[in-house]
């Protein structure tokens, strides 16, 4: 607030500046005032103050504030056995029906907020804390598998064939699959035994990651994994990102143009289609996440010489036509370790392998 003496000093100076050709807004801006303030000062209704409405607020206690005894009585009603599970919007009408008035609804909400009780007041189960799956790192083939089950269309509406599929996250190779007419932990356990025997898996070598479906957690499957010395890892419920390799693989398979438009006639036709599809994926498909090497080549450790050959081709082309390059050559370096559910993002591009399939 500008004192009256300073105001009487500033007004003539501003008036003189305007007579000399300055605009009121510019003159006021130089001394840190607004033109509206000066116009208010020049008003005939101006008083000794600055003509602004004074605040009526004081530090006195509001007359409608509840006393400590009334607050305590209101909190006892809110936390009573009858009303402890209800919000104030439900308590106030019930009190009115009983001929009682304790406080307004907004006041009761304010009391609960100040007491830290403005939460869900109903009797509910304690939320179950679900932690993120432990981080896993694959440094070589046959170390970490992901598996899942997806539907394939069957001739009867409402019924499906079920594709069981295991993929090595290091090489992206499909190491085992089968198509059945039902979901079963026993069938999954039998497929896992065949894979371990075919791949030469030893005790303590392999970790298998899956979601929380009943075939994955069935007693037969868990007992088989224990006998084979295979560790297991689980996704969080309803979190598909915890099993990204299987989800990305299913999308690649189901978006192939060879997928029949009509449902499969029988189980044999579905198995034939998957046989051709897996052969294409493992031996012909250049996977974008592993520098466009086929999964079989990476699984057999053939990716490094192939990528080195590509790098040599590009280096020779750049040496022959340097004017075609403005930056570095395409990165053909081998992909390193593959992470599953990493705890923190890694800065190494090779370590955070892209899950997108070409």
Secondary structure, DSSP 4 states (H G I P E B T S, - for coil): ---HHHHHHHHHHHHHHHHTT--HHHHHHHTT--HHHHHHHTSTT--SS-SPPPP---SSPPTTPPPHHHHHHHHHHHTSTTTTTS-HHHHHHHHHHTT---S-HHHHHHHHHHTT--S--S--PPPPP-PPPPPEEE-SSSSEEEEEEEEEEBSSTT-EEEEEEEEETTT--EEEEEEESS--HHHHHHHHHHHHHHHTPPTTT-EEEE-S-HHHH-HHHHHHHHHHT-EEEEPPTT-GGGGHHHHHHHHHHHTSTTS-SSPBSSHHHHHHHHHHHHHHHHHT--BGGGTSB-HHHHHTT-HHHHHHHHHHHHHHHHHH-GGG-SSPPP--PPP--EEES-SS--S-TTTS------
